[in-house]
Amino acid sequence: MKKITTFLFIIFALAVTVRFLFFPDNVYFGFDQARDAFESLSIYKNLDFKIIGPSTASPTLFHGPLYWYLIGPFYLLGNGNPAVPAVFLLVLNALGVFLIYVVAKTLFDKRVGAISAFLYAISFEQTQYAMYFGNPAPAVLTIILFYLGLTLFLFRKNWKGIALSLFALGLSIQFEFFLFYLILVFAFLMIILGRRKIKTLGTKEIVLSAAALIIALSTFILAEIKFGFRTTKSLLGVAGSIGGNYNFQKATNVLAKRLVLEVNDNIFSFGAAIEIVILFALLGFSLYLLTKRIKDYKKIGFLLTWFLASNLLFIFGIPSLYYSNIGISAGLILLAAYYISKLLDKNKILGLTALSLIVVSNLVLITKQNPKGIINDIYVQEGMLLGRLKSAIDFIYEESEGKPVVVSASTMPLYINTTWAYLFNWYGEEKYGRLPYWAGKAAEGYPGSLPLWKSQEKEYAFFSIIEPTRGVEKRFIDEFLEEQKQYGEVLREEVYGDLWYSQLVIQKRKAK
């Protein structure tokens, strides 16, 4: 017991180390992060308690507010510094080492648990979710907890697993609304593997398990009552549109690419053809073992369900987001760990070679991508990194030569200055003792503000900010630059970043 505990803490330390490489300059900080900072601080500073969280792609559906409650204390601890809650999220993700070990040990044995923990620690995908400074990020852990609960109930007959699974289900939906599909996974596994075990549950166990789910979903319930069951009506509308204009061929292609990407980001990244072979070998051999009903066939079926679970989202349309698959990589890692353990029994050299290739593959991806921050499949606006943003603000204040500062920016989303309002209020005013004036359009109704510039000062310093342009139509950038000419010609331009579409550009202008 002492040896495995020591081993796990060493693996945890490895996981933390890998996740902290290139930190904090690679912390992404855009509109979503600035909004979350304002909202989470408002909860604790103003006692402005929330029952709905960040918006989803649908104007009538919202995530839960748990993420804001979670990161708020760390913003307070860091006096507004985004790096502090980012540290918390990095360490939180690394804790998955312990959870995935417990799942693997419960299903199989300590060796599969140790291999699983190690693969999770060095997984490129998991380092990306650790860096993912947004509300879905903690769902990595709650999804593992969801399946841990099911593991305890289905394979150890521990009724507390049901309560844990339902509680984790509610927490997962809090962090990312589309994870409601886990309800279908829960029902499926209960029907396939838990029919007889459910009959053993008494009234007490059922009530406590239901209470765990209700507590986790309590903010949604309150919001439904307050806003006239808006979410329920929306979901009924979504259910009514299932199957409409569905492109089966496109859905199949997207599904295949997503599963291959999971292999790439967790197992092997040295060639698409090989990744496809690995995927089909993994799925094919697992299905073969299911038909042969070997000793572990139910457990393999359980892990296959975990790995393929997010495909249920295709019922509601064709998901386009990378994190549509959040949480399923743990199922893939567990399957891989199981087969590597079996391979070690047959041939240690082959087993260690396979393990070594996985390590090299992940480390290559980590060292190549992580210095640049989060992948652009998660955040379109690549290049909004905290290190660059702070350097840009330093440049603005230093070039102002003590004069009043006026800034204008092309932003994503357009005309919303939430990001710069937060950065200047937290970093600029704290370091330089004054806020800039904001010139140009500023949409109302969003968190954060800067004093508006209404009249020209005799002596002022004007700066145009061009955020990274990936995902923004060129005409909007052209319109912004044309508009900026009214503030004078460009005296100096500072560029942060190498690739044109991910560059942050600051232009110092001369007043006419």
C-alpha positions as CSV (number, residue, x, y, z in Angstrom):
1,M,0.0,0.0,0.0
2,K,2.8,2.4,0.9
3,K,4.6,1.7,-2.4
4,I,1.6,2.3,-4.6
5,T,0.8,5.5,-2.7
6,T,4.3,6.8,-3.2
7,F,4.1,5.8,-6.9
8,L,0.9,7.7,-7.3
9,F,2.2,10.8,-5.8
10,I,5.3,10.6,-8.0
11,I,2.9,10.3,-11.0
12,F,0.9,13.2,-9.7
13,A,4.0,15.3,-9.4
14,L,4.9,14.3,-13.0
15,A,1.4,15.3,-14.2
16,V,1.6,18.7,-12.4
17,T,5.1,19.3,-13.9
18,V,4.0,18.5,-17.4
19,R,1.0,20.8,-17.1
20,F,3.1,23.7,-15.7
21,L,5.5,23.6,-18.7
22,F,5.5,27.1,-20.3
23,F,3.1,28.5,-17.7
24,P,1.9,31.3,-17.2
25,D,2.7,32.9,-20.6
26,N,0.6,30.3,-22.4
27,V,-2.6,31.0,-20.4
28,Y,-5.3,31.9,-22.8
29,F,-7.3,35.0,-21.8
30,G,-10.1,36.2,-24.1
31,F,-13.7,37.4,-23.7
32,D,-15.0,34.2,-22.0
33,Q,-12.2,34.4,-19.4
34,A,-12.7,38.1,-18.7
35,R,-16.5,37.6,-18.4
36,D,-15.9,34.7,-16.0
37,A,-13.5,36.8,-13.9
38,F,-16.0,39.6,-13.6
39,E,-18.9,37.3,-12.7
40,S,-17.0,35.1,-10.3
41,L,-15.6,38.1,-8.4
42,S,-19.1,39.6,-8.3
43,I,-20.4,36.6,-6.4
44,Y,-17.9,36.9,-3.6
45,K,-17.3,40.7,-3.5
46,N,-20.9,41.9,-4.1
47,L,-22.7,38.7,-2.8
48,D,-24.3,38.6,-6.2
49,F,-25.3,35.0,-6.1
50,K,-26.0,33.3,-9.5
51,I,-28.4,30.5,-10.4
52,I,-27.5,30.5,-14.1
53,G,-24.0,30.4,-15.6
54,P,-22.3,31.2,-18.9
55,S,-24.3,31.1,-22.1
56,T,-24.2,28.2,-24.5
57,A,-24.5,28.4,-28.3
58,S,-28.2,28.6,-27.8
59,P,-29.6,31.9,-26.5
60,T,-32.1,30.0,-24.3
61,L,-29.7,27.5,-22.8
62,F,-27.1,28.2,-20.1
63,H,-24.5,26.2,-18.3
64,G,-24.7,26.1,-14.5
65,P,-22.9,28.7,-12.4
66,L,-20.8,26.2,-10.4
67,Y,-17.7,27.1,-12.4
68,W,-17.9,30.8,-11.3
69,Y,-18.3,29.7,-7.6
70,L,-15.3,27.4,-8.1
71,I,-12.8,29.9,-9.5
72,G,-14.0,33.0,-7.6
73,P,-12.0,32.4,-4.4
74,F,-8.8,32.0,-6.5
75,Y,-9.4,35.3,-8.2
76,L,-9.8,36.8,-4.8
77,L,-6.7,35.1,-3.5
78,G,-4.7,36.4,-6.5
79,N,-6.1,39.9,-6.3
80,G,-7.6,39.5,-9.7
81,N,-4.6,37.8,-11.3
82,P,-6.0,35.2,-13.8
83,A,-2.9,33.0,-13.4
84,V,-4.0,32.0,-9.9
85,P,-7.3,30.3,-10.9
86,A,-5.4,28.9,-13.9
87,V,-3.0,27.2,-11.5
88,F,-6.0,25.8,-9.6
89,L,-7.4,24.3,-12.8
90,L,-4.1,22.8,-13.8
91,V,-3.7,21.1,-10.4
92,L,-7.4,20.0,-10.5
93,N,-6.9,18.3,-13.8
94,A,-3.8,16.5,-12.5
95,L,-5.8,15.0,-9.7
96,G,-7.4,12.8,-12.3
97,V,-4.3,10.6,-11.8
98,F,-5.8,9.3,-8.6
99,L,-9.3,8.9,-9.9
100,I,-8.4,7.0,-13.0
101,Y,-6.2,4.7,-10.9
102,V,-9.1,3.9,-8.6
103,V,-11.3,3.1,-11.6
104,A,-8.7,0.8,-13.2
105,K,-7.9,-0.9,-9.9
106,T,-11.6,-1.5,-9.2
107,L,-12.1,-2.9,-12.7
108,F,-8.9,-4.9,-13.1
109,D,-5.8,-4.6,-10.8
110,K,-3.1,-2.3,-9.5
111,R,-0.9,-2.7,-12.6
112,V,-3.6,-1.6,-15.0
113,G,-4.3,1.2,-12.5
114,A,-0.6,2.3,-12.5
115,I,-0.4,2.3,-16.3
116,S,-3.6,4.2,-16.6
117,A,-2.5,6.9,-14.1
118,F,0.8,7.2,-16.0
119,L,-0.8,7.6,-19.4
120,Y,-3.3,10.1,-18.0
121,A,-0.4,12.1,-16.5
122,I,1.4,12.5,-19.8
123,S,-1.6,12.7,-22.1
124,F,-1.4,15.7,-24.5
125,E,-5.2,16.0,-24.5
126,Q,-5.3,16.2,-20.7
127,T,-2.7,18.9,-20.7
128,Q,-4.8,20.8,-23.1
129,Y,-7.9,20.5,-20.8
130,A,-5.7,21.4,-17.9
131,M,-4.8,24.7,-19.7
132,Y,-8.4,25.1,-20.9
133,F,-9.4,28.2,-18.9
134,G,-13.1,27.7,-19.3
135,N,-16.2,26.2,-17.7
136,P,-16.0,22.8,-19.4
137,A,-12.5,22.1,-18.0
138,P,-13.4,20.6,-14.5
139,A,-15.9,18.2,-16.2
140,V,-12.9,16.0,-17.0
141,L,-12.8,15.0,-13.3
142,T,-16.6,14.9,-12.8
143,I,-17.0,12.5,-15.8
144,I,-14.4,10.2,-14.3
145,L,-16.3,10.4,-11.0
146,F,-19.5,9.5,-12.9
147,Y,-17.9,6.3,-14.3
148,L,-16.2,5.6,-11.0
149,G,-19.6,5.5,-9.3
150,L,-20.9,3.2,-12.0
151,T,-17.9,1.0,-11.6
152,L,-18.5,0.7,-7.9
153,F,-22.1,-0.2,-8.3
154,L,-21.9,-2.5,-11.4
155,F,-18.8,-4.4,-10.5
156,R,-18.6,-4.1,-6.7
157,K,-22.3,-4.0,-5.9
158,N,-21.8,-0.9,-3.8
159,W,-25.0,1.2,-3.8
160,K,-23.1,4.3,-2.9
161,G,-21.7,4.2,-6.4
162,I,-25.2,5.1,-7.7
163,A,-25.3,8.2,-5.5
164,L,-21.8,9.2,-6.5
165,S,-22.5,8.7,-10.2
166,L,-25.7,10.7,-10.1
167,F,-24.0,13.5,-8.2
168,A,-21.2,13.6,-10.6
169,L,-23.7,13.6,-13.5
170,G,-25.3,16.7,-12.1
171,L,-21.9,18.4,-11.6
172,S,-20.9,17.6,-15.2
173,I,-24.0,19.3,-16.5
174,Q,-23.2,22.3,-14.3
175,F,-19.9,22.6,-16.1
176,E,-21.0,21.8,-19.6
177,F,-24.7,21.7,-20.5
178,F,-24.5,19.2,-23.4
179,L,-23.2,16.6,-20.9
180,F,-26.8,15.8,-20.2
181,Y,-26.2,13.0,-22.7
182,L,-24.7,11.1,-19.8
183,I,-28.2,10.5,-18.6
184,L,-28.6,8.2,-21.6
185,V,-25.3,6.5,-20.8
186,F,-26.4,6.0,-17.2
187,A,-29.7,4.5,-18.4
188,F,-28.0,2.3,-21.0
189,L,-25.5,0.8,-18.6
190,M,-28.1,0.2,-15.9
191,I,-30.2,-1.7,-18.4
192,I,-27.3,-3.7,-19.9
193,L,-25.2,-4.4,-16.8
194,G,-27.3,-3.4,-13.7
195,R,-30.8,-4.8,-14.2
196,R,-30.5,-7.3,-11.4
197,K,-28.5,-5.1,-9.1
198,I,-31.1,-2.3,-9.3
199,K,-33.6,-4.7,-7.7
200,T,-31.4,-4.9,-4.6
201,L,-31.8,-1.2,-3.9
202,G,-34.0,-0.2,-1.0
203,T,-36.1,3.0,-0.6
204,K,-33.3,4.6,1.5
205,E,-30.7,4.1,-1.3
206,I,-33.0,5.3,-4.0
207,V,-34.0,8.5,-2.1
208,L,-30.4,9.3,-1.2
209,S,-29.2,8.8,-4.8
210,A,-32.1,10.9,-6.1
211,A,-31.2,13.6,-3.6
212,A,-27.6,13.6,-4.7
213,L,-28.7,14.4,-8.3
214,I,-31.2,17.0,-7.2
215,I,-28.5,18.8,-5.1
216,A,-26.1,18.8,-8.0
217,L,-28.8,20.2,-10.3
218,S,-30.4,22.6,-7.7
219,T,-29.4,25.8,-9.5
220,F,-31.0,24.5,-12.7
221,I,-34.2,23.7,-10.8
222,L,-34.3,27.2,-9.2
223,A,-33.7,28.8,-12.6
224,E,-36.5,26.8,-14.2
225,I,-38.9,27.9,-11.5
226,K,-37.8,31.5,-11.8
227,F,-37.7,31.8,-15.6
228,G,-40.9,29.8,-16.4
229,F,-39.2,26.5,-17.3
230,R,-37.3,28.1,-20.2
231,T,-34.7,25.4,-20.4
232,T,-37.3,22.6,-20.5
233,K,-39.2,24.3,-23.3
234,S,-35.9,24.7,-25.2
235,L,-35.0,21.0,-24.8
236,L,-38.4,19.9,-25.9
237,G,-37.8,22.0,-29.0
238,V,-34.5,20.4,-29.6
239,A,-36.0,17.0,-29.2
240,G,-38.7,17.8,-31.7
241,S,-36.1,18.7,-34.3
242,I,-34.1,15.5,-34.0
243,G,-33.4,14.0,-37.4
244,G,-34.3,17.1,-39.4
245,N,-31.9,17.8,-42.3
246,Y,-29.5,15.2,-41.0
247,N,-26.5,14.4,-43.2
248,F,-25.6,10.9,-42.4
249,Q,-22.4,10.8,-44.5
250,K,-21.1,14.0,-43.0
251,A,-22.0,12.8,-39.5
252,T,-20.1,9.5,-40.2
253,N,-17.0,11.4,-41.4
254,V,-17.0,13.8,-38.4
255,L,-17.4,10.8,-36.0
256,A,-14.5,8.9,-37.6
257,K,-12.2,12.0,-37.6
258,R,-13.1,12.6,-33.9
259,L,-12.2,9.1,-32.8
260,V,-9.0,9.2,-34.8
261,L,-8.1,12.5,-33.2
262,E,-8.6,10.9,-29.7
263,V,-6.0,8.3,-30.7
264,N,-3.7,11.1,-32.0
265,D,-4.0,13.2,-28.8
266,N,-3.6,10.4,-26.3
267,I,-1.9,7.3,-27.9
268,F,0.0,7.8,-31.2
269,S,0.5,10.9,-33.4
270,F,3.1,9.9,-36.0
271,G,0.9,9.3,-38.9
272,A,-2.9,9.4,-39.7
273,A,-2.8,6.0,-41.4
274,I,-1.3,4.3,-38.3
275,E,-3.7,6.1,-36.0
276,I,-6.6,4.7,-38.1
277,V,-5.1,1.2,-37.8
278,I,-4.7,1.6,-34.1
279,L,-8.3,2.8,-33.7
280,F,-9.8,-0.1,-35.7
281,A,-7.5,-2.6,-34.1
282,L,-8.6,-1.4,-30.6
283,L,-12.3,-1.4,-31.5
284,G,-12.2,-4.6,-33.5
285,F,-10.3,-6.6,-30.9
286,S,-12.5,-5.3,-28.1
287,L,-15.7,-6.3,-30.0
288,Y,-14.1,-9.7,-30.7
289,L,-13.5,-10.2,-27.0
290,L,-17.1,-9.2,-26.3
291,T,-18.4,-11.9,-28.6
292,K,-16.1,-14.5,-27.1
293,R,-17.3,-13.5,-23.6
294,I,-13.9,-13.8,-22.0
295,K,-13.5,-13.2,-18.2
296,D,-13.3,-9.4,-18.6
297,Y,-15.8,-8.9,-21.4
298,K,-18.3,-6.9,-19.4
299,K,-15.6,-4.6,-18.2
300,I,-14.3,-4.1,-21.8
301,G,-17.9,-3.4,-22.9
302,F,-18.1,-0.8,-20.1
303,L,-14.9,0.9,-21.3
304,L,-16.0,0.8,-24.9
305,T,-19.3,2.5,-23.9
306,W,-17.2,5.2,-22.1
307,F,-15.0,5.8,-25.1
308,L,-17.9,5.9,-27.6
309,A,-20.4,7.6,-25.3
310,S,-20.2,11.2,-26.8
311,N,-21.4,9.8,-30.1
312,L,-24.9,10.1,-28.6
313,L,-24.6,13.8,-29.3
314,F,-24.9,13.0,-33.0
315,I,-28.6,12.3,-32.3
316,F,-29.0,16.0,-31.8
317,G,-26.9,17.1,-34.7
318,I,-23.3,17.1,-35.8
319,P,-21.1,18.5,-33.0
320,S,-18.4,20.8,-34.2
321,L,-16.5,21.5,-31.0
322,Y,-13.3,19.7,-29.9
323,Y,-14.6,19.4,-26.3
324,S,-17.7,17.6,-27.5
325,N,-15.6,14.6,-26.6
326,I,-14.5,15.8,-23.2
327,G,-14.1,13.0,-20.8
328,I,-14.0,10.1,-23.3
329,S,-10.2,10.0,-23.5
330,A,-10.1,8.5,-20.0
331,G,-12.0,5.5,-21.4
332,L,-9.5,5.2,-24.2
333,I,-6.6,5.4,-21.8
334,L,-8.1,2.7,-19.6
335,L,-8.6,0.4,-22.6
336,A,-5.0,1.0,-23.8
337,A,-3.7,0.4,-20.2
338,Y,-5.5,-2.9,-20.1
339,Y,-4.1,-4.1,-23.4
340,I,-0.6,-2.9,-22.5
341,S,-0.8,-4.9,-19.3
342,K,-1.8,-8.0,-21.2
343,L,1.0,-7.4,-23.7
344,L,3.5,-7.1,-20.8
345,D,2.4,-10.5,-19.7
346,K,3.1,-12.0,-23.2
347,N,6.2,-10.0,-24.1
348,K,7.7,-7.4,-21.8
349,I,9.9,-5.9,-24.6
350,L,6.8,-5.3,-26.9
351,G,4.8,-4.0,-23.9
352,L,7.5,-1.5,-22.9
353,T,8.0,-0.5,-26.5
354,A,4.3,0.3,-26.9
355,L,4.4,2.3,-23.7
356,S,7.5,4.2,-24.8
357,L,6.0,5.1,-28.1
358,I,2.9,6.6,-26.3
359,V,5.2,8.6,-24.1
360,V,7.2,10.0,-27.0
361,S,4.1,10.8,-29.0
362,N,2.5,12.8,-26.2
363,L,5.7,14.6,-25.3
364,V,6.2,15.7,-28.9
365,L,2.7,17.1,-29.1
366,I,3.1,18.9,-25.7
367,T,6.4,20.5,-26.6
368,K,5.2,21.5,-30.0
369,Q,1.8,23.0,-29.1
370,N,1.6,23.9,-25.4
371,P,4.1,26.9,-25.6
372,K,1.5,28.4,-28.0
373,G,-1.4,27.8,-25.6
374,I,-4.7,26.1,-26.2
375,I,-5.3,24.5,-29.6
376,N,-7.4,26.5,-32.0
377,D,-10.1,23.7,-32.2
378,I,-11.0,24.9,-28.6
379,Y,-10.5,28.6,-29.0
380,V,-10.7,30.1,-32.5
381,Q,-9.0,33.3,-31.5
382,E,-5.5,31.8,-31.2
383,G,-2.9,34.1,-29.7
384,M,-4.7,35.8,-26.8
385,L,-2.1,34.7,-24.3
386,L,-1.7,36.3,-20.9
387,G,2.0,37.0,-21.3
388,R,1.4,38.8,-24.6
389,L,-1.5,40.8,-23.2
390,K,0.5,42.0,-20.2
391,S,3.4,43.0,-22.4
392,A,1.0,44.9,-24.7
393,I,-0.4,46.9,-21.8
394,D,3.1,47.7,-20.6
395,F,4.0,48.9,-24.0
396,I,0.9,51.2,-24.1
397,Y,1.6,52.8,-20.7
398,E,5.3,53.2,-21.3
399,E,4.8,54.7,-24.8
400,S,2.2,57.1,-23.4
401,E,5.0,59.1,-21.7
402,G,2.7,60.1,-18.8
403,K,-0.1,61.5,-21.1
404,P,-3.7,60.4,-20.8
405,V,-4.1,57.1,-22.6
406,V,-6.9,56.5,-25.1
407,V,-7.4,53.0,-26.6
408,S,-9.7,51.5,-29.2
409,A,-9.8,47.8,-30.2
410,S,-11.0,45.4,-32.8
411,T,-12.4,42.7,-30.5
412,M,-13.9,39.2,-30.6
413,P,-16.9,39.3,-30.1
414,L,-17.1,42.6,-32.1
415,Y,-17.5,45.9,-30.2
416,I,-17.4,44.2,-26.7
417,N,-14.6,45.6,-24.5
418,T,-14.9,43.2,-21.6
419,T,-11.5,41.6,-22.1
420,W,-9.6,44.9,-22.1
421,A,-11.8,46.4,-19.4
422,Y,-10.7,43.5,-17.1
423,L,-7.0,43.6,-18.1
424,F,-6.7,47.4,-17.7
425,N,-8.6,47.4,-14.4
426,W,-6.6,44.5,-12.9
427,Y,-3.2,44.9,-14.4
428,G,-3.0,48.4,-15.9
429,E,-4.4,50.4,-13.0
430,E,-2.7,48.3,-10.4
431,K,0.7,48.8,-12.0
432,Y,0.5,52.3,-13.4
433,G,-2.2,53.9,-11.2
434,R,-4.5,55.1,-14.0
435,L,-7.1,53.7,-16.4
436,P,-7.1,54.5,-20.2
437,Y,-10.1,56.0,-21.9
438,W,-12.1,53.9,-24.4
439,A,-12.8,55.3,-27.8
440,G,-15.0,53.8,-30.5
441,K,-18.0,51.4,-30.2
442,A,-18.7,49.6,-26.9
443,A,-21.7,47.3,-26.8
444,E,-23.8,47.6,-23.7
445,G,-25.0,44.9,-21.3
446,Y,-21.6,43.1,-20.9
447,P,-19.5,42.9,-17.8
448,G,-16.7,45.5,-17.4
449,S,-16.2,49.0,-18.4
450,L,-13.6,51.7,-19.0
451,P,-14.2,55.5,-18.9
452,L,-15.4,56.6,-22.3
453,W,-13.4,59.2,-24.3
454,K,-15.8,62.0,-25.2
455,S,-13.5,64.9,-26.2
456,Q,-9.9,65.4,-27.3
457,E,-7.4,66.4,-24.8
458,K,-4.6,68.7,-25.9
459,E,-2.1,66.1,-24.8
460,Y,-3.0,62.5,-25.1
461,A,-1.6,59.2,-26.4
462,F,-3.8,57.1,-28.7
463,F,-3.4,53.4,-29.3
464,S,-5.2,51.0,-31.6
465,I,-5.4,47.4,-30.5
466,I,-5.9,44.7,-33.2
467,E,-6.7,41.4,-31.5
468,P,-5.7,38.1,-33.3
469,T,-7.7,38.0,-36.5
470,R,-8.4,34.2,-36.9
471,G,-12.1,33.7,-37.0
472,V,-12.8,37.4,-37.8
473,E,-13.9,38.5,-41.3
474,K,-11.3,40.6,-43.0
475,R,-13.8,43.3,-43.8
476,F,-14.3,44.0,-40.1
477,I,-10.6,44.5,-39.6
478,D,-10.4,46.7,-42.7
479,E,-13.3,48.8,-41.4
480,F,-11.6,49.2,-38.0
481,L,-8.3,50.3,-39.4
482,E,-10.1,52.8,-41.7
483,E,-11.9,54.2,-38.7
484,Q,-8.6,54.5,-36.7
485,K,-7.2,56.9,-39.3
486,Q,-9.3,59.7,-37.6
487,Y,-7.0,59.4,-34.6
488,G,-3.8,60.1,-36.6
489,E,-1.1,58.2,-38.5
490,V,0.8,55.3,-37.0
491,L,3.9,56.3,-35.2
492,R,4.9,52.9,-34.0
493,E,3.6,49.4,-34.3
494,E,4.3,46.5,-31.8
495,V,3.5,43.0,-32.9
496,Y,3.2,40.0,-30.5
497,G,3.3,36.5,-32.1
498,D,4.8,35.0,-35.2
499,L,1.8,33.8,-37.3
500,W,-0.2,36.6,-38.9
501,Y,-3.6,35.3,-37.8
502,S,-2.5,34.9,-34.2
503,Q,-0.7,38.2,-33.8
504,L,-1.7,40.8,-31.3
505,V,-0.9,44.2,-32.8
506,I,-0.6,47.6,-30.9
507,Q,-0.4,50.8,-33.0
508,K,0.6,54.0,-31.4
509,R,-0.9,56.9,-33.3
510,K,-0.2,60.6,-33.6
511,A,-3.2,62.9,-32.9
512,K,-4.0,65.3,-35.8
